[in-house]
Amino acid sequence: MIKIWGKILSDDKIIKSSTVSVDEKTTTFFDMLKNLCQSLNIPTPVLLDKHVYDFNLFNVCTFKPDDFVESVIFDRFVLEHINNDK
């Protein structure tokens, strides 16, 4: 299980955030993104290879308003992998 933190930023301030736990072996990246967006009550952005690549390489990916089909009122939507190391 991995934890993903989704945060909505406007003017470099977090205005809303949520975390989800997913089983990386059975859940696709898009399904995780869709569930996180539903919990934050925002539209699901267009998922590009660049987003998946950035997340796999850097454990972070950023969606800008241009990545959404619908208009949004925030500057960035960021997904970040949370380490469970103790």
Buried (B, 14 or more C-beta within 10 A) or exposed (E): EBEBBBBBBEEEEEEBBBEBEBEEEEBEBEEBBBBBBEBBEBBBBEBEEEBBEBBEEEBEBBBEBEBBEEEBEBBBBBBBBEEEEE
